[in-house]
Amino acid sequence: MFPHSWDLSCWPAEVWPGESKRGRWIVRSYRDELMRHGALSRAGRTLVVLGTGYARWLEQRAANVPGFQANNPSFRVHSSAAHSNID
């Protein structure tokens, strides 16, 4: 369960990615997508993440998991080995 909302500088530890520095990166990288899902708001100069919209955004991105391709070569080796154990 997501909190109703939180200040970008006070990212809740229980919400992925679990820390403000990484949360700020997520918001910078996916700002347009997050806005389309109703996950961002502004109160004065404070950027606020809205839990319901953020949850919708994460759920929408779940469709990307089956075709996941890592750009880290060492991770590809581990992920392909993990996939061979699943089958």
C-alpha positions as CSV (number, residue, x, y, z in Angstrom):
1,M,0.0,0.0,0.0
2,F,1.4,3.4,-1.0
3,P,1.2,6.5,1.1
4,H,-1.3,9.0,-0.2
5,S,1.5,11.5,-1.1
6,W,5.0,12.5,-0.2
7,D,7.5,15.3,-0.8
8,L,10.1,14.4,-3.4
9,S,12.9,15.2,-0.9
10,C,11.4,12.8,1.7
11,W,10.9,9.6,-0.3
12,P,9.4,6.9,1.9
13,A,11.7,3.9,2.5
14,E,8.9,1.5,1.9
15,V,8.2,2.8,-1.6
16,W,10.4,1.8,-4.5
17,P,13.2,3.0,-5.1
18,G,13.3,3.6,-1.3
19,E,15.4,6.7,-1.1
20,S,15.2,10.4,-2.1
21,K,18.3,10.4,-4.4
22,R,17.0,7.5,-6.5
23,G,13.4,8.8,-6.3
24,R,14.6,12.2,-7.8
25,W,16.3,10.3,-10.6
26,I,13.1,8.4,-11.4
27,V,11.1,11.6,-11.4
28,R,13.6,13.4,-13.7
29,S,13.9,10.4,-16.0
30,Y,10.1,9.7,-16.3
31,R,8.5,13.0,-15.6
32,D,6.3,13.0,-18.6
33,E,5.0,9.5,-18.0
34,L,4.5,10.2,-14.3
35,M,2.5,13.3,-15.1
36,R,0.3,11.4,-17.6
37,H,-0.5,8.9,-14.8
38,G,-1.4,11.7,-12.4
39,A,1.6,10.9,-10.1
40,L,3.1,14.4,-9.8
41,S,1.8,17.6,-8.3
42,R,3.3,20.9,-7.1
43,A,2.4,22.7,-3.8
44,G,4.2,26.0,-4.1
45,R,7.8,25.2,-4.9
46,T,7.5,21.6,-3.5
47,L,7.2,18.7,-5.9
48,V,4.8,16.1,-4.5
49,V,4.4,12.5,-5.6
50,L,0.9,11.2,-5.5
51,G,0.8,7.5,-4.4
52,T,-2.2,6.4,-6.5
53,G,-0.8,7.8,-9.7
54,Y,2.7,6.4,-8.9
55,A,1.2,3.0,-8.3
56,R,-0.6,3.2,-11.7
57,W,2.6,4.2,-13.4
58,L,4.5,1.2,-11.8
59,E,1.7,-1.2,-12.8
60,Q,1.8,0.1,-16.4
61,R,5.5,-0.6,-16.5
62,A,5.0,-4.2,-15.4
63,A,4.2,-5.0,-19.1
64,N,7.9,-4.4,-19.8
65,V,9.2,-7.2,-17.6
66,P,8.9,-10.2,-19.9
67,G,11.0,-8.5,-22.6
68,F,13.6,-7.1,-20.1
69,Q,17.0,-6.6,-21.6
70,A,19.8,-5.4,-19.3
71,N,22.4,-3.0,-20.7
72,N,25.0,-4.4,-18.3
73,P,26.8,-7.4,-19.9
74,S,27.5,-9.0,-16.5
75,F,23.8,-8.8,-15.6
76,R,22.8,-10.4,-18.9
77,V,24.8,-13.5,-18.0
78,H,23.2,-13.7,-14.6
79,S,19.7,-13.0,-16.0
80,S,19.9,-15.5,-18.8
81,A,21.1,-18.2,-16.3
82,A,18.2,-17.3,-14.1
83,H,15.8,-17.7,-17.0
84,S,17.1,-21.1,-17.9
85,N,16.3,-22.3,-14.4
86,I,12.7,-21.1,-14.7
87,D,11.9,-23.1,-17.8
